[in-house]
Amino acid sequence: LGSSTPLTLFLYREGFTWGRYSYACAIGIVTSLLILLFSIIERKFIERVTLY
């Protein structure tokens, strides 16, 4: 980060806070999508297993 002036430090801190919130939101969305995907895959897998 080289020479950090108070302005860049403030912007970095604010950006980190907002980035953490957006990361939390993105992680929540991705987690719910993964759970949905895994439940669909599991259902297909169970159907395939019960067929055989």
C-alpha positions as CSV (number, residue, x, y, z in Angstrom):
1,L,0.0,0.0,0.0
2,G,3.0,2.3,-0.3
3,S,2.5,5.8,1.2
4,S,-1.1,5.9,2.6
5,T,-2.6,9.3,3.2
6,P,-5.5,9.6,5.6
7,L,-7.9,9.9,2.7
8,T,-6.8,6.6,1.1
9,L,-6.8,5.0,4.5
10,F,-10.4,6.2,5.1
11,L,-11.5,5.0,1.6
12,Y,-9.8,1.7,2.2
13,R,-11.5,1.2,5.5
14,E,-14.9,2.2,4.1
15,G,-14.4,0.0,1.1
16,F,-13.5,-2.9,3.3
17,T,-16.6,-2.4,5.4
18,W,-18.9,-2.2,2.4
19,G,-17.0,-5.0,0.7
20,R,-17.5,-7.2,3.7
21,Y,-21.2,-6.6,3.7
22,S,-21.5,-7.3,-0.1
23,Y,-19.3,-10.4,0.4
24,A,-21.7,-11.6,3.2
25,C,-24.6,-11.0,0.8
26,A,-22.9,-12.8,-2.0
27,I,-21.9,-15.7,0.2
28,G,-25.5,-16.1,1.4
29,I,-26.8,-16.1,-2.2
30,V,-24.1,-18.6,-3.3
31,T,-24.7,-20.8,-0.3
32,S,-28.5,-21.0,-0.9
33,L,-27.9,-21.7,-4.6
34,L,-25.4,-24.5,-3.7
35,I,-27.9,-26.0,-1.2
36,L,-30.6,-25.9,-3.9
37,L,-28.3,-27.4,-6.5
38,F,-27.2,-30.2,-4.1
39,S,-30.8,-31.0,-3.2
40,I,-31.7,-31.3,-6.9
41,I,-28.6,-33.5,-7.6
42,E,-29.3,-35.6,-4.5
43,R,-32.9,-36.1,-5.6
44,K,-31.8,-37.1,-9.1
45,F,-29.2,-39.5,-7.6
46,I,-31.8,-41.1,-5.3
47,E,-34.2,-41.5,-8.2
48,R,-31.4,-43.1,-10.3
49,V,-30.4,-45.4,-7.4
50,T,-34.0,-46.5,-6.8
51,L,-34.5,-47.2,-10.5
52,Y,-31.7,-49.8,-10.4
